[in-house]
Amino acid sequence: MKAILNICCGLDIHKESIVACILKGMPDEDVTVIR
């Protein structure tokens, strides 16, 4: 499968907290993780 995005975000939602994780980088390179 071919990657088409170079940035994406995921949310982990709980009763007491919300955590966002952003992955940024070109599909064929290592990514930068921002939490």
N, CA, C and O of each residue as an XYZ file, in Angstrom:
140
protein
N       0.839     -1.178      0.000
C       0.000      0.000      0.000
C       0.882      1.239      0.000
O       1.865      1.297      0.738
N       0.550      2.211     -0.804
C       1.336      3.432     -0.926
C       0.855      4.479      0.085
O      -0.341      4.754      0.177
N       1.789      5.058      0.838
C       1.449      6.148      1.759
C       1.214      7.421      0.957
O       1.988      7.745      0.057
N       0.153      8.136      1.282
C      -0.164      9.356      0.531
C      -0.121     10.608      1.398
O      -0.217     11.716      0.868
N       0.020     10.467      2.706
C       0.063     11.614      3.605
C       1.427     11.707      4.259
O       2.047     10.682      4.542
N       1.913     12.941      4.509
C       3.188     13.074      5.216
C       2.988     13.625      6.617
O       3.967     13.912      7.306
N       1.733     13.781      7.060
C       1.443     14.164      8.438
C       0.069     13.587      8.806
O      -0.866     13.630      8.006
N      -0.038     13.052     10.020
C      -1.329     12.553     10.485
C      -1.395     12.691     12.000
O      -0.372     12.858     12.665
N      -2.608     12.620     12.536
C      -2.820     12.802     13.964
C      -3.765     11.723     14.462
O      -4.706     11.336     13.770
N      -3.503     11.240     15.677
C      -4.404     10.293     16.320
C      -4.788     10.812     17.691
O      -3.993     11.482     18.350
N      -6.008     10.506     18.126
C      -6.472     10.910     19.444
C      -6.794      9.678     20.264
O      -7.400      8.732     19.761
N      -6.387      9.684     21.538
C      -6.709      8.638     22.496
C      -7.568      9.298     23.577
O      -7.060     10.062     24.397
N      -8.859      9.003     23.574
C      -9.811      9.706     24.437
C     -10.282      8.787     25.562
O     -10.761      7.679     25.321
N     -10.135      9.272     26.796
C     -10.578      8.561     27.992
C     -11.481      9.484     28.801
O     -11.658     10.647     28.439
N     -12.049      8.983     29.885
C     -12.911      9.813     30.730
C     -12.163     10.993     31.332
O     -12.713     12.089     31.435
N     -10.907     10.776     31.733
C     -10.153     11.794     32.471
C      -9.096     12.511     31.639
O      -8.547     13.517     32.090
N      -8.797     12.024     30.441
C      -7.708     12.638     29.668
C      -7.914     12.429     28.168
O      -8.639     11.536     27.729
N      -7.250     13.285     27.408
C      -7.183     13.166     25.953
C      -5.719     13.341     25.548
O      -5.073     14.305     25.960
N      -5.197     12.422     24.749
C      -3.819     12.492     24.286
C      -3.821     12.538     22.764
O      -4.480     11.727     22.113
N      -3.078     13.495     22.196
C      -2.939     13.600     20.743
C      -1.516     13.223     20.369
O      -0.571     13.592     21.067
N      -1.358     12.497     19.285
C      -0.049     12.121     18.769
C      -0.007     12.506     17.298
O      -0.877     12.118     16.519
N       1.021     13.277     16.922
C       1.179     13.710     15.535
C       2.415     13.038     14.952
O       3.493     13.104     15.542
N       2.267     12.396     13.805
C       3.386     11.799     13.082
C       3.644     12.664     11.860
O       2.740     12.919     11.064
N       4.892     13.115     11.719
C       5.224     14.025     10.628
C       6.492     13.539      9.939
O       7.488     13.257     10.604
N       6.465     13.439      8.633
C       7.631     13.032      7.867
C       7.215     12.459      6.523
O       6.048     12.130      6.311
N       8.165     12.345      5.630
C       7.894     11.775      4.319
C       7.703     10.268      4.465
O       8.320      9.659      5.339
N       6.866      9.652      3.633
C       6.562      8.227      3.775
C       7.783      7.307      3.727
O       7.762      6.250      4.358
N       8.831      7.662      3.012
C      10.000      6.793      2.894
C      11.129      7.176      3.853
O      12.239      6.663      3.710
N      10.887      8.052      4.816
C      11.900      8.483      5.785
C      11.403      8.229      7.204
O      10.232      7.908      7.406
N      12.299      8.374      8.196
C      11.892      8.268      9.584
C      10.948      9.415      9.907
O      11.059     10.503      9.340
N      10.020      9.163     10.823
C       9.027     10.177     11.168
C       9.405     10.884     12.472
O      10.149     10.342     13.288
N       8.889     12.090     12.654
C       9.010     12.841     13.899
C       7.707     12.652     14.661
O       6.626     12.861     14.111
N       7.810     12.254     15.933
C       6.629     12.050     16.758
C       6.497     13.232     17.715
O       7.443     13.577     18.423
N       5.309     13.853     17.729
C       5.016     15.000     18.608
C       3.830     14.589     19.470
O       2.768     14.238     18.956
N       4.024     14.636     20.806
C       2.933     14.277     21.720
C       2.595     15.433     22.590
O       1.701     15.333     23.430
